[in-house]
């Protein structure tokens, strides 16, 4: 496929990502909480977008700002945990899908074996705490960590709990850094 043929789909995807980020940044009311949950769900599966964007949602629920922030963090964590369970299932299916694995192996670089060795070593050393810590790093792509950790085991509940904890930790850490930076200014 020529680079020119890719421009249309690329612009569509970029426009979709931008529109989704804008929807989160202007999300208000109960529908705003749904938009935050959907955004967080999609970040866990496919979106290479920053999860910290949800912290800027105005919500305007008539509650104290700290309560609205707590709701945003909680709903975002739930959305990402639900998305991670879906990604967990996809990761296990892809790992077992013959055509996908064979195509990767034919590429000359056995990405599957390499990534499994690295992630299994990390998982054995840190377990689900490692996933939670990886997801707590602001600015690091969630999707990469989530799919990488799908080799841990079959425990969906622990996987979702680690994702929730990491997502909440990341947003709290971001608030702490932003708050510290704001107080210095």
Secondary structure, DSSP 8 states (H G I E B T S, - for coil): --HHHHHHHHHHHHHHHHHHHHHHHT-BHHHHHHHHHHHHHHHHHT--S-GGGGGG--B--SS-HHHHHHHHHHHHHHHHHHHHHHHHHHHHHHHH-HHHHHHHHHTSS-HHHHHHHHHHHHHHHHHHHHHHHHHTSTTS-HHHHHHHGGGS-S-HHHHHHHHHHHHHHHHHHHHHHHHHHHHH-
